[in-house]
Amino acid sequence: MITSREQLQQLYAAPADRALLKQQWELDRYCLRFIALSPFLVMSTGGSNGSLLDASPRGGKPGFVMAADSNTLLIPDAGGNNRLDSLCNLVDDPRLGLLFFVPGFDETLRVNGTAQLRDEAHYTALFASDYFRPKLVIEVNVKEAYLHCAKALMRSKLWDPATQIERSSLPSNGTILADISKGAMDAAELDRTGPQRLRDTMY
């Protein structure tokens, strides 16, 4: 069992210069372009008192995350299941990590920093439309950023149409929820109403 950094580092070669030199302390034009193209990210947060960490998907049209400047990102909260896991974590501990994806790109963009939850009208108005105005905006103070190498997505062939898996390979969402709730939820009803409910509450 590995219990120290020294033991861990003995298993691996030292990182190449390119892996170290690519780390930046602000968003350059390449990072900003990547974010403008991205319709999807994963946001990692941690809470207080030893609570478990959380990774939450966030998505929208390409460029749904706004860069106010080279050190500030604005992420509109479009709402979800109202558990508020990530948002509660950020109230307790402002640190967060972001992983941006662009369909067809094997590289990803990693951004780490701290966040504030902004509900002032000035912030929410930035993302207002005829059908949506967020209740709050996550303001990210960028501390470090770098393009992550393509190996993981290359290995997974994530964007290759030949690797896409039929949804029927897993039971329906309604079936799964009914099972784990031990019948407290009705599978047929969830499957019947679920798709429309998701469309109606998308924003």
N, C-alpha and C positions, 0 to 999 in steps of 0.2 A: 504494500500500500504506500502511496506517495503522501508524505505528511509535511514536506518542506519544499521551498522553492529550489533549494540546491539539488534535491533529488529529481525534481521535475526537469530542471534545466539540463541535467546530465543525459536525459533521454533524447533531447533534440539538439540539432545544430543551432548555432547562433543565427539570429535573423539577418537576412541580407540587408545591405545599406538601403536598397530601394524600399524595403518594408518599414524602415525607420524614417527615411527622409521625406516620405510622402505625407507624414502627419503634419497638419497645419493647425493654427490657433484661431483661424477665421475662415470664412467661406470665400474661396477665390472664384474666378469666373467659371471654372469647370464645375465646381460644386453647385454654384447657383444655377447653371444650365441643367445639371442633373436633376435638381429639385424642381425646376420648372417643367421638366418632362415627366416627372414621377406622379402616377395616380395612386400610389400605395406605399405605406410605410408600416413598420412595426415599432411601437413605442414601449420601452421597458422602464418600469418604475419600481421603487421599493418604499415600503412604509416604515413605521416606527416600531420600537419594542420587539424587534426580531420577527416581524411579520414576514410572510413569504413574499417573494418578488412577483411581478406581474408583467406579462408581455401582451400588448393589445394591438390588434390590427386597426389601421385608420386608412380610409380611402376616399377618393373623390375624382373629379376630372383632373387630367394632368395639370399640375401647377396649383392644386388646391391648397398647398402650403405656400404662404407668402413670405418672401424675404424682405424685411424692412430695411436691412443693411447687411453688411458682411458678418455681423455678429449677432443678428437677431432674426429669428423665424417666428411666424405667427401661424398657428394651427387651429382652424375652427373646430369646435366640438359639435359634431353632427348628431350626437346622441346615439344611444344603443339600447342596452337592456336595463339601463338605469341602476345597475349595481354600483356604478361610480368607483370601481376598484382603483383605476389609474388616477383619477382625479383626487380621491381621498388620499392616496399615497403621496401625491404631489403637495397636498396641504401639509402633510407630516414631514416629508423629505423632498426638497425641490430637485434633487438630482434625477436625470433621465438620460436614456440612450435612444437614439433613433436609427433605424435601418431603412433606407429608401431603396425601392425597386423601380426599375423601368422595364416594361414588357419587351422582351427581345434582347435586353442587355444582360450579360453574365456578370458584370461588375455590379456591386452595390455600393451605396454611400453610407458610411457610418458618421453620425454626429452625436457628440456628447456635450452635455451642458446642464444648466439649471433652468427651472421654469417658474413662472408666476401665472396664476389663473386670473384673467382680466375679464370682468363683466361690464366695464364702462362702455357707454354707448359708442364712443369713438372707435373702440376695437371691434365690437360686434357689427357696426355699420360697414366696416371694410368688406364683410362677406355677405351682406344682405342682398337678397334677390326677391323676386316675386313669390317664391315658394319657400324661402328659407332665410332665417336669421339666427345665428347660433346664440345660445344662452351665454356662452363664454368663449374666450379665445385663449389658447395656451401660448404664452409668450416664452420663447426659448432663448436664453442667453448662451450662445455657442462658445464652448471652451476648447473643443478640438474637433477636427473633421478629417476624414481621409477616405479615398476610394478603396474599397475592399477588393481583394483579388477575386478572380472569376472561378476559382477551383470548385467551390461548393456547388454553384449552379451548373457548371460544366459536368460535374460528376452526376448530379441529379437529373440533368437534361430537362430542367424545369419547363423551358419554353418549347421543347420539341413536341409537335403534335402527335408523333408516334408514341410518346410516353404517357399521353393523357389517359386517365383511368375512368372507366364507366362509373357513374354515380351509383348504379345498381350494385356495385361491389360492396356497398355498405347499406345497412337498413336505412329507411327514411328517417328524417329528423324526428317526426312524430313518434315513430316506433321506438327510437332510442330514448326520447324523453319519457314516454309512457313506461318504459321498462325501468329506467333508473328512479322514477318517482313511485314505483311499485303500484302503478295503476291510478295514481292520483290525477294524472292527465290522460286524456283520451287520444290515442294515436290517430284514429281516423279523422277526428275533429281538427287536430293540430295540422295534419297533412292537407286537409281540405281548406282551412282558413289561413294557414301559414304564409303561402306565397303572396296573397293579397295584403295580409297584415304587414309584411315586410315592405312591400311597395308603398303602402299608405304611411308608414312610419320611417321611411328612408331618411327624412330630414326633420 
